[in-house]
Amino acid sequence: MGQIINFLIKYKNTLLFLFLFGLSIFFTIQSHSYHKSKFISSANFLTGGIYNWVNNIDEYFNLEVYNDRLVEENRWLRARIMQLNSKQRDTTFTDTNSYKNPYRFRAARVIKNQYAKRDNYILLNKGSNDSIQTDFGVITSKGVVGIVEETSKNYSRVISILNTNLSVSVQLKKSQHFGSLIWNGKDPNIVQLTEVPRLAPVKKGDTIITNGRSLIFPKGIPVGVIQDFELDQNKSYYTINVQLFNDMTNIGYVYVIENKGMAELKKLEQANE
C-alpha cells in the first residue's frame, strides 16, 4: 500500500495530465458530432477486429460441427432438387430468363453471438462493402435468426430473434392464420407467437413459418414447432410457445437476405400513408 501511495505522489503531475487529457478528449467527442461519429466508427472497427480474431480460434475447434451442418444442408437441398425434378414442369416457366427472383442471398459468418440477455445482438463479418444494408433478413438453413439493424464498412449488427424489441410476422404452415413472433426474454430455445385467433387449427407439433407479409423475409422460411399453447378467453387469441429449429446458442454461418424490390415497395407504402 505504501508503494502505491509513493508511486502516486511521485508521478502525480503526469497522472493529472493524463486524466485531464482524457477528460478533454471525452468532452470533445461528446460535443462534436463529427468527432463522435469518427470515434464510434473506429471503436466498431477495433471491436469487430477483436471479435473476428477470437471467433477464428473458436471456429477452428468447431469445424466438425460446422461440417456436419453443411452436410445436412446439402442433403436437404439434394432431396429438394429431386422432389422438384420429379414434378411435371409448368410450361409457362420453361424460359428461366423470364422469371426474376426478388431475393438475393449472401453468406456471412457470425463473430459474436449474444443469447443470455433480454435484448441480444449478433455481429457479422460482412458490412456495407459487401452490399449489406439495414432491414435485411438473416437466416440459417434451419430458420430465422434476426434482422440487420446497423452496418459499418466491414461488419453488421443484427437484432437477434432473442430480443424483446423484435417482432416477426409468421403463420401456421398448415393454414393461412398468422400472428407476431416475439420473445419474453426467458428461454433462448422458446419464443412466443401471439395474436393467432381462436378459430385457427392450432396443434402441438405444428410448424411455424414466415408468411411473407413483411418486406424482409420471403414466405416459407422455417421458424420452429408449437410446443404448447393456451387461449386467452378475454381476447379470443392464442398465446403459443414455439420451439425454435435454430440452436441460437450455436450459430456459425448465416445467409443475409436482400429483397431487391424493398425500395420500390417502401416508396409505395409511404405514398399510401
C-alpha positions in Angstrom: 0.0 0.0 0.0 2.8 2.3 0.9 4.5 1.7 -2.5 1.2 2.6 -4.3 1.0 5.9 -2.3 4.6 6.7 -3.1 4.0 6.0 -6.8 1.0 8.3 -6.9 2.9 11.1 -5.1 6.0 10.7 -7.4 4.0 10.8 -10.6 1.1 12.9 -9.6 1.8 15.6 -12.2 1.9 13.0 -15.0 -1.2 11.2 -13.8 -3.1 14.5 -13.5 -2.1 15.5 -17.1 -3.3 12.1 -18.5 -6.5 12.4 -16.6 -7.2 16.0 -17.8 -6.1 15.0 -21.4 -8.5 12.0 -21.4 -11.3 14.2 -20.0 -10.8 16.8 -22.7 -11.0 14.2 -25.4 -14.2 12.8 -23.9 -15.9 16.2 -23.9 -14.6 17.0 -27.4 -16.2 13.8 -28.7 -19.5 14.3 -26.9 -19.9 17.9 -28.0 -19.0 17.5 -31.7 -21.0 15.1 -33.9 -18.2 14.7 -36.4 -15.6 13.6 -33.8 -18.3 11.4 -32.2 -19.1 9.6 -35.4 -15.4 9.1 -36.2 -14.8 7.7 -32.7 -17.7 5.3 -32.9 -16.6 4.1 -36.4 -13.1 3.5 -35.1 -14.4 1.7 -32.0 -16.6 -0.6 -34.2 -13.6 -1.4 -36.4 -11.5 -2.2 -33.4 -14.0 -4.4 -31.5 -15.1 -6.0 -34.8 -11.5 -7.0 -35.5 -11.1 -8.4 -31.9 -14.3 -10.4 -32.2 -13.2 -11.7 -35.6 -9.9 -12.9 -34.2 -11.5 -14.6 -31.2 -14.1 -16.2 -33.5 -11.4 -17.6 -35.8 -10.0 -19.5 -32.9 -13.4 -20.8 -31.8 -14.3 -21.7 -35.4 -11.2 -23.9 -35.6 -12.3 -26.0 -32.7 -15.8 -26.3 -34.0 -15.0 -27.3 -37.6 -16.6 -30.8 -37.1 -19.9 -29.2 -36.0 -20.0 -26.8 -39.0 -19.1 -29.6 -41.4 -21.9 -31.7 -40.1 -24.3 -28.8 -40.5 -23.2 -28.2 -44.1 -23.6 -31.9 -44.9 -27.1 -31.9 -43.5 -27.9 -28.8 -45.5 -26.6 -30.3 -48.7 -28.6 -33.5 -48.1 -31.8 -31.4 -47.7 -31.0 -29.4 -50.9 -30.4 -32.5 -52.9 -33.7 -34.0 -51.7 -35.5 -30.8 -52.6 -34.0 -30.8 -56.1 -35.0 -34.4 -56.6 -38.5 -33.5 -55.4 -38.8 -30.6 -57.8 -37.4 -32.6 -60.7 -39.9 -35.3 -60.2 -42.8 -32.9 -60.7 -44.2 -32.0 -64.1 -42.9 -28.6 -65.1 -45.2 -25.8 -65.9 -44.6 -24.8 -69.5 -45.3 -21.2 -68.6 -41.9 -21.1 -66.9 -39.7 -23.1 -69.2 -37.8 -19.9 -70.1 -35.9 -19.3 -66.9 -34.9 -15.8 -68.0 -38.5 -14.7 -67.9 -38.7 -15.2 -64.1 -36.8 -12.9 -61.8 -36.1 -13.9 -58.3 -37.0 -11.0 -56.0 -34.5 -12.0 -53.3 -30.7 -12.2 -53.2 -28.8 -14.3 -50.6 -25.3 -13.5 -49.2 -23.3 -15.7 -46.9 -21.7 -14.2 -43.7 -20.0 -15.5 -40.6 -21.1 -14.8 -37.0 -18.2 -13.3 -35.0 -20.2 -12.5 -31.9 -23.5 -14.0 -30.7 -25.4 -12.9 -27.6 -28.2 -15.0 -26.2 -28.1 -14.6 -22.4 -29.6 -11.1 -22.2 -33.1 -9.9 -22.7 -32.1 -7.8 -25.8 -29.5 -9.8 -27.7 -27.5 -8.8 -30.8 -25.3 -10.7 -33.3 -22.2 -9.4 -35.1 -21.4 -10.5 -38.7 -18.1 -10.2 -40.6 -19.8 -8.5 -43.6 -21.0 -4.9 -44.0 -21.8 -2.1 -46.4 -18.7 -3.0 -48.5 -20.5 -6.3 -49.2 -23.8 -4.6 -50.1 -25.4 -5.4 -46.8 -27.9 -2.8 -45.5 -30.3 -2.3 -42.6 -33.6 -4.2 -42.7 -32.0 -7.2 -44.4 -33.2 -10.6 -43.0 -30.8 -13.1 -41.6 -31.4 -16.8 -41.5 -29.6 -20.2 -41.4 -30.6 -23.4 -43.3 -32.7 -24.2 -40.2 -34.6 -21.0 -39.7 -34.9 -17.3 -38.9 -32.0 -15.6 -36.9 -32.8 -11.9 -37.0 -32.7 -8.6 -38.9 -29.8 -6.3 -39.7 -30.1 -3.2 -37.6 -26.8 -1.4 -38.3 -23.8 -1.7 -40.6 -20.3 -0.4 -40.9 -18.0 -0.9 -43.9 -16.9 -4.4 -42.8 -19.4 -5.5 -40.1 -23.1 -5.7 -39.4 -25.0 -5.7 -36.2 -28.1 -8.0 -36.2 -31.0 -7.6 -33.8 -31.5 -11.3 -32.8 -34.8 -13.1 -32.7 -33.9 -13.4 -29.0 -34.6 -9.7 -28.5 -37.7 -8.4 -26.7 -37.9 -5.4 -29.2 -38.1 -7.6 -32.3 -41.4 -8.8 -33.8 -41.5 -11.1 -36.9 -44.7 -11.8 -38.9 -45.2 -15.6 -39.2 -48.0 -18.1 -39.8 -49.1 -21.7 -39.3 -47.7 -23.8 -42.1 -51.0 -25.8 -42.3 -53.2 -22.7 -42.7 -53.1 -19.0 -43.5 -53.6 -17.9 -39.9 -50.8 -15.6 -38.9 -49.5 -13.7 -35.9 -46.5 -12.0 -34.4 -43.4 -13.8 -33.2 -41.8 -12.2 -30.1 -39.6 -13.3 -27.2 -40.3 -13.0 -23.5 -36.6 -12.9 -22.6 -36.5 -16.2 -20.8 -35.6 -19.5 -22.6 -33.3 -19.0 -25.7 -34.9 -22.0 -27.3 -38.5 -20.9 -26.9 -40.2 -17.9 -28.5 -43.8 -16.8 -28.3 -46.4 -16.5 -31.1 -49.2 -14.1 -30.3 -52.4 -12.7 -32.0 -53.4 -16.0 -33.5 -57.3 -16.2 -33.5 -59.1 -18.9 -31.6 -60.6 -20.2 -34.9 -57.1 -21.2 -36.1 -56.4 -25.0 -36.1 -53.6 -24.9 -33.5 -52.0 -28.2 -32.6 -48.9 -29.2 -30.7 -46.1 -30.1 -33.1 -47.4 -27.9 -36.0 -44.7 -26.0 -37.9 -44.4 -22.2 -37.9 -43.0 -20.4 -41.0 -42.6 -16.8 -42.1 -45.7 -15.5 -44.0 -44.1 -13.1 -46.5 -46.3 -10.2 -45.3 -43.2 -8.1 -44.4 -40.6 -6.7 -46.8 -37.8 -8.6 -45.1 -38.4 -12.4 -45.1 -39.9 -14.3 -48.0 -42.7 -16.7 -47.3 -41.9 -20.2 -46.1 -38.7 -19.7 -44.1 -38.9 -22.2 -41.2 -39.1 -20.9 -37.6 -40.0 -23.8 -35.3 -42.7 -26.1 -34.0 -45.5 -25.5 -31.5 -44.5 -26.7 -28.0 -47.7 -25.8 -26.2 -50.4 -23.1 -26.2 -53.2 -21.5 -24.3 -56.3 -19.5 -25.2 -56.8 -16.0 -23.7 -60.6 -16.1 -23.1 -60.8 -12.3 -22.7 -59.2 -11.6 -26.1 -60.0 -14.7 -28.1 -56.4 -15.1 -29.1 -53.9 -17.9 -28.6 -50.5 -17.4 -26.8 -48.3 -20.1 -28.3 -44.8 -21.3 -27.2 -42.7 -22.2 -30.3 -39.6 -24.4 -30.1 -37.0 -22.9 -32.5 -35.4 -25.0 -35.2 -32.2 -23.0 -34.7 -29.9 -23.5 -31.8 -29.5 -19.8 -31.1 -26.6 -20.6 -28.8 -24.5 -22.1 -31.6 -24.6 -20.2 -34.8 -21.6 -20.2 -37.2 -22.6 -19.2 -40.7 -25.7 -17.3 -41.8 -27.4 -16.1 -45.0 -28.4 -12.4 -45.4 -31.5 -11.9 -47.5 -31.9 -8.8 -49.7 -35.4 -8.0 -51.0 -34.4 -6.4 -54.3 -37.8 -4.7 -54.5 -37.8 -3.3 -51.0 -37.0 0.3 -52.0 -39.9 0.3 -54.5 -42.3 -1.3 -52.1 -41.4 1.2 -49.3 -42.0 4.1 -51.7 -45.5 2.8 -52.5 -46.2 2.3 -48.8 -45.1 5.9 -47.9 -47.3 7.3 -50.8 -50.3 5.4 -49.4 -49.7 6.8 -45.9 
